[in-house]
Amino acid sequence: MSVFLRVPLGIIVMIIGFLMVLRTSVLIEWFGRVDWAEEKLGNGGTYTFYKLGGVLVVFIGIFIATNFISDILTSFAGIFDRT
């Protein structure tokens, strides 16, 4: 992927992740509470779940911008390659 496409895409993904962390209450209004997170993470587990998801999205955006994601996906695909 070209650097002129990769870097802006990574920045957009990072901004989405940042907004997920910043505006967790909006996500809960849109998608509702996660019963699994409430059960396993305790009271307020849905907020923690969405915030951790946002942090994960930020890291994925960093990986896209630095082209590290291609190394990760290539290594993952190598697990399933039988040649």
Buried (B, 14 or more C-beta within 10 A) or exposed (E): EEEEEBBEBBBEBBEBBBBBBEEBEEBBEEEEEBEEBBEEBEEEBBBBBBBBBBBEBBBBBBBBBEEBBEEEEEEEEEEEEEE
